[in-house]
Amino acid sequence: NAGVTQTPKFQVLKTGQSMTLQCAQDMNHNSMYWYRQDPGMGLRLIYYSASEGTTDKGEVPNGYNVSRLNKREFSLRLESAAPSQTSVYFCASSEGAGGNSPLHFGNGTRLTVT
Amino acid sequence: GQQVMQIPQYQHVQEGEDFTTYCNSSTTLSNIQWYKQRPGGHPVFLIQLVKSGEVKKQKRLTFQFGEAKKNSSLHITATQTTDVGTYFCAGGRGGSARQLTFGSGTQLTVLP
């Protein structure tokens, strides 16, 4: 099993460019998440999808959009990248709703916006 | 909103010494999870505690959940170089992912 797979691993964007981060899981999990990790700030939830067909905002949703394409895939889109979005992005999945269900993380996408 | 404070932010220990990281929540938690992230890697789930006063052990790691369910600790006995990484706690307040708040992590360095 691959677990949670994220692409790309690295990306450099110019301010104003757009891009989509892809995430797929093969564990038949119901819930999927996007987190960003910044130095000294832990992991902050951007958006999550408790089940196929639903998405909800997390702690820091501004500047992002998501799509739960099917049960396996959950993508994160930056419509107009800003330097403040320079971060490491992690996709995660869980069998249950997430607040009390272990998270399985992908390897991350390191994004730099210049 | 809910805050989960984690201390210390950094810890350097000599190999063989013990290590402890602490998490404190401003509100009562329903559960607490612990994760380990190796340098350059992704967080990996270690354990979840749900009961007041619960203590769980994994080899040299001991996890505790406070009686009031507002604090937790992770203690590593006789650290090894393989313990290097950042340890995160994540406090939950129910079944919603929005209710899971991560601490800022403790970065552990083990000197050989």
Interface residues (C-beta under 8 A of the other chain):
Chain A: S31 Y33 G40 M41 G42 L43 R44 L45 Y48 A50 D56 K57 G58 E59 F90 S94 G96 A97 G98 G99 N100 P102 L103 H104 F105 G106 N107 G108
Chain B: G1 Q6 Q9 S30 N31 Q33 Y35 G41 H42 P43 V44 F45 Q48 V50 F88 A90 G92 R93 G94 G95 S96 A97 R98 Q99 L100 F102 G103 S104 G105
